[in-house]
Amino acid sequence: MNYDMLEDSTCVIGESPICVEGKILVWVDAESSQIYQLDLQSKKTHNIHVGLPVTAIAKIKKSGWLLVTKIGIYACDPNFQRYEYLGNPVKNNPKLRPNDGVVSPAGDLWFGTMNQEELEAPDGALFILHKETMQIQQLDCGFSVTNGIAFDVKNHCAYVSNMFQRKVYRYQLDTRWKAIQSKRGFVELPQGTGLPDGLKVDSKGRLYICHWGAGIITVYQSDGQYVQSIPLPIRHATRCTFIDNGLLALTTASYNMTEQELQRQPLSGTTLRIDLGADVSGTDFEFEAQISP
C-alpha cells in the first residue's frame, strides 16, 4: 500500500472528489468556495472561485455541473459562469444547511443536511433530487451531520454516514434506486477512531470509510466484515474516489490544525494518491436531468 501527493493545493476542507471520464479529477474546498480540476495526464490544475459556498460537486450529463452548497442545490454551466437554483429543503431553518451529495446509479442526486450550529444535534436528514421531476424528497432523518453517501451497484444498496454518532448505515434499495426498502446499522466506529466521513464502494462491493480525525481509511466487506485499515500521513481523511484501476484519489483537510500540527503533517489539505495494489475500480455517476443552466 503506497501513497504520494497527487496535487499540492492546500484545502481547509477538501471534499467531493469525482473522476470525470477517467481524465479529470474534480473536487472542492468546502470552506473557501473553490473548485479544482486536475488533468490526470498533464498534471495541470485549474482553480475556480465560485460565488457560492459549495460543499460538494457532481457532473451533469452532457451539460455542466451540479453543486451542493450551504444555501441550496444549484446547476451551473460547464465554465461555472451561469447558475440555476434548484431548491433547498431546509431553507426555512437558519440552523440547518445542505452538506454532502453524490449521484446514484440511476442518475438522481442524493444529498444530506446538518445542523451547522450544533454538529451533534440529530437534525440532519437524507434527501433525493429526482432527475425526472426536479423535486426534492426526504428519505431518512435523525443524522448528526449526514455525510459520505456511496452506492454499491453489485448489491443494490446505499451507505450513508451519521458522522457525529459514529455510525454508517446500509440501505437496501428498490430496483429504481429511488426508495429505501430496509435500513440497518452497518458499522459503528469505536471511540478514539475518528468520525466516518466520505464513503466509496469498489467493484467488488467493499466499502471504504474515510475517518475524520484519525488519519485512516478502513475497508469492509459488504457483509460488514472488517478487511483492513490504510494508514495515512494526515489527520483528516474526507472522501476518496477511483482514478484508475487500483488507484484512489483522497481529499484531506487542514481544518482547525495548528501551525505545529501542520508542520508535523504537511500533506494535510492536499489531495493524495493511494495505490491499493489490487485489481479494483469504482465509478462516479452523472446527474441525468435534461437541464442546461
GICORMO-V471030 format. One record per residue. N is the residue number from 1. RES is the residue in one letter. PHI is phi as a letter, one per 20 degrees, with the letter a starting at -180 (none if undefined). NEAR is the number of other ideal C-beta (glycine too) atoms within 10 Angstrom. D_LAST is the distance of its C-alpha to the last C-alpha in Angstrom with 1 decimal. Layout:
N RES PHI NEAR D_LAST
N RES PHI NEAR D_LAST
This chain:
1 M none 12 42.0
2 N d 8 40.9
3 Y c 17 38.1
4 D b 10 37.1
5 M e 12 34.4
6 L e 22 31.4
7 E b 21 29.6
8 D e 11 31.2
9 S f 15 28.5
10 T e 17 29.9
11 C e 25 27.5
12 V f 17 28.7
13 I c 22 27.0
14 G f 31 25.5
15 E b 26 23.4
16 S l 27 21.2
17 P f 27 22.1
18 I c 24 20.5
19 C d 22 21.6
20 V d 15 19.2
21 E l 8 21.1
22 G m 13 24.2
23 K d 12 23.5
24 I c 16 21.3
25 L e 24 21.9
26 V c 21 19.2
27 W b 28 20.2
28 V c 28 19.9
29 D d 25 22.5
30 A f 26 22.2
31 E d 16 24.3
32 S c 13 22.9
33 S l 17 19.1
34 Q d 18 19.5
35 I c 22 17.8
36 Y d 21 20.1
37 Q c 16 19.7
38 L d 24 23.2
39 D f 12 24.1
40 L f 19 26.8
41 Q e 9 28.8
42 S f 8 28.9
43 K m 9 28.8
44 K e 10 26.6
45 T d 15 24.2
46 H d 11 21.1
47 N d 11 20.6
48 I c 14 17.5
49 H e 10 17.9
50 V d 19 14.9
51 G e 9 15.4
52 L c 18 15.2
53 P f 18 18.1
54 V f 26 16.7
55 T c 24 19.2
56 A b 26 17.7
57 I c 23 15.1
58 A b 25 14.3
59 K e 21 12.8
60 I e 24 10.3
61 K g 15 12.4
62 K m 10 11.6
63 S c 18 7.9
64 G q 22 7.6
65 W c 24 9.0
66 L d 25 9.9
67 L d 26 11.9
68 V e 30 15.0
69 T c 24 16.2
70 K f 16 19.4
71 I d 13 17.7
72 G p 19 15.4
73 I e 24 12.7
74 Y c 20 9.1
75 A d 22 6.1
76 C b 22 5.2
77 D f 15 5.3
78 P g 13 8.9
79 N d 9 10.6
80 F l 19 9.6
81 Q d 10 9.1
82 R d 12 6.0
83 Y c 18 5.9
84 E c 13 5.7
85 Y f 13 9.3
86 L d 19 10.5
87 G q 14 14.2
88 N b 20 17.4
89 P f 18 20.6
90 V d 18 22.9
91 K f 12 21.6
92 N e 7 25.0
93 N c 11 27.0
94 P f 9 26.9
95 K f 12 28.8
96 L d 20 26.2
97 R b 22 22.8
98 P f 27 20.6
99 N c 23 21.9
100 D e 29 21.5
101 G a 24 19.1
102 V b 26 19.4
103 V e 25 18.2
104 S e 22 21.0
105 P g 15 22.6
106 A e 19 21.2
107 G n 18 17.5
108 D e 20 17.2
109 L e 27 16.6
110 W d 25 19.9
111 F b 25 20.1
112 G c 27 23.0
113 T c 25 24.0
114 M b 27 27.0
115 N e 20 29.3
116 Q f 15 28.7
117 E e 11 32.1
118 E c 12 34.3
119 L f 14 33.1
120 E e 11 35.8
121 A f 16 35.2
122 P e 15 34.2
123 D e 22 31.4
124 G f 27 28.6
125 A b 19 27.1
126 L d 24 25.2
127 F c 23 22.1
128 I c 20 20.0
129 L d 23 16.5
130 H f 15 17.1
131 K f 20 14.7
132 E f 12 16.2
133 T d 9 16.1
134 M m 15 13.7
135 Q e 10 16.9
136 I d 17 18.5
137 Q c 14 22.1
138 Q e 11 24.8
139 L d 18 26.7
140 D b 17 29.3
141 C b 13 30.5
142 G n 13 33.2
143 F e 26 31.6
144 S e 21 32.7
145 V m 27 29.4
146 T f 27 27.4
147 N b 27 26.8
148 G l 28 26.8
149 I f 24 25.3
150 A b 25 26.3
151 F c 25 27.0
152 D d 22 30.1
153 V f 15 29.6
154 K f 13 33.3
155 N d 14 34.4
156 H l 15 31.5
157 C b 25 31.0
158 A c 25 28.9
159 Y c 24 30.2
160 V c 27 29.2
161 S e 30 30.9
162 N d 25 32.4
163 M g 27 32.7
164 F e 21 35.4
165 Q e 19 37.4
166 R m 18 37.6
167 K d 18 36.7
168 V c 25 34.6
169 Y d 21 34.2
170 R d 19 33.9
171 Y d 23 32.3
172 Q e 14 33.3
173 L d 21 30.6
174 D f 11 30.6
175 T f 9 30.0
176 R e 10 26.4
177 W m 19 25.6
178 K d 17 24.6
179 A c 12 27.9
180 I e 16 30.5
181 Q e 11 34.0
182 S b 9 35.9
183 K c 15 35.6
184 R b 10 38.1
185 G f 11 38.7
186 F e 22 38.3
187 V b 19 39.6
188 E c 12 40.6
189 L f 19 40.9
190 P f 8 44.3
191 Q g 7 44.8
192 G n 7 44.6
193 T d 15 42.1
194 G n 22 39.0
195 L c 24 36.0
196 P f 29 33.8
197 D d 27 30.3
198 G f 28 28.1
199 L c 25 29.1
200 K b 26 28.8
201 V d 22 30.6
202 D e 22 32.0
203 S f 14 32.9
204 K e 14 36.3
205 G n 16 34.9
206 R e 20 36.0
207 L d 24 34.1
208 Y d 29 33.7
209 I d 28 33.7
210 C e 29 32.9
211 H e 24 35.3
212 W f 24 34.3
213 G n 15 37.5
214 A c 21 39.7
215 G m 19 38.6
216 I b 18 38.6
217 I d 24 36.6
218 T d 22 38.5
219 V c 17 38.3
220 Y c 19 39.2
221 Q f 12 40.0
222 S f 17 38.2
223 D e 8 41.5
224 G n 13 41.3
225 Q f 9 43.9
226 Y f 10 43.5
227 V d 12 43.3
228 Q a 12 43.1
229 S d 16 41.9
230 I d 21 40.3
231 P f 10 41.4
232 L c 22 39.2
233 P e 16 40.0
234 I c 21 37.7
235 R e 23 37.8
236 H d 26 34.2
237 A e 28 32.5
238 T d 28 29.0
239 R a 27 27.4
240 C c 26 28.0
241 T b 24 26.6
242 F e 23 28.1
243 I d 24 27.5
244 D a 13 30.4
245 N f 12 33.3
246 G m 15 35.2
247 L d 18 33.1
248 L d 25 31.1
249 A d 23 28.9
250 L c 27 29.5
251 T e 31 27.7
252 T c 29 30.2
253 A c 25 30.7
254 S d 23 33.0
255 Y g 18 32.5
256 N l 10 35.7
257 M e 18 37.9
258 T f 8 40.7
259 E g 7 41.5
260 Q f 8 44.4
261 E f 12 42.3
262 L f 15 39.8
263 Q f 9 42.8
264 R f 12 43.9
265 Q c 18 40.5
266 P f 14 38.9
267 L e 18 36.2
268 S f 23 34.7
269 G n 24 31.0
270 T e 20 30.7
271 T d 25 29.3
272 L d 21 32.1
273 R d 18 32.8
274 I c 21 35.2
275 D e 13 37.3
276 L f 20 38.3
277 G m 10 40.8
278 A b 12 39.9
279 D e 10 38.4
280 V c 17 35.3
281 S b 16 31.6
282 G a 21 28.4
283 T c 16 24.9
284 D d 21 21.5
285 F e 20 19.4
286 E d 17 15.7
287 F f 22 13.5
288 E d 17 13.7
289 A f 20 11.5
290 Q e 11 10.0
291 I c 16 6.3
292 S c 12 3.8
293 P g 19 0.0
